[in-house]
Amino acid sequence: MRRIAVRTSLIHGRGVFALTNIAAGDPIIEYKGEIITAKEAQRRVQRSTAEDGRTFFFNLDDGRMLDGARGGNSARWINHCCAPNCEAEQQGDRIFIHATRAITEGHRTLH
């Protein structure tokens, strides 16, 4: 059973919503994307044709980045929040998002 879905959101037009209750500490999704250098990320930003300047880069501890726009998944639509209910954890070259508190069905999953 799917636990999350991308839907229309008032924040940046899209967001990730819980389809079921998610307990604190539960894994939600892995943030996927092409692994690139910071220099390549800068080049992609400069060549971007996105009118809103939106990017889907996620920094890795060693300075490289995951580009969720290439080979990414629904995790790229998790929005930033000043009172987050989930957080990212790096394991090697992978980023996993897990709940920091309970998230109820239908609630927007934030990062």
Secondary structure, DSSP 8 states (H G I E B T S, - for coil): ---EEEEEETTTEEEEEESS-B-TT-EEEEE--EEE-HHHHHHHHHH---TT----EEE-TTS-EEETTTT--GGGG-B--SS-SEEEEEETTEEEEEESS-B-TT-EEB-
